[in-house]
Amino acid sequence: MLDGPWATLIVRELLHGPRRFTELRQALPGISAHTLTGRLRRFERHGIVTRTAFAEIPPRVTYELTPLGRDLKPVLDAMFDWGMAAPDSALLGSPEASA
């Protein structure tokens, strides 16, 4: 579910609260609309994200983590803590890291 380069970053952004599609795109420089749409739809199918469409003109849609999605916060926090504690050689892929 969290495979790929954007999954954890999308969840990270949604941990701050509901976001519109354009807000997510702006917060994630380099992500394509196609990739973001696909990830959000996948998260929605798996119960990680809810999509709310408002009957307004122009149409407004927001994405928000479900309780299941918010349960990913400790996982992301642990990944962050591990990354901060890991030696630089482990993160840079130096030969010493694979020994």
Secondary structure, DSSP 8 states (H G I E B T S, - for coil): ---SSSHHHHHHHHTTS-EEHHHHHHHSTT--HHHHHHHHHHHHHTTSEEEEEE--SS-EEEEEE-HHHHTTHHHHHHHHHHHHHS-HHHHHT-HHHH-
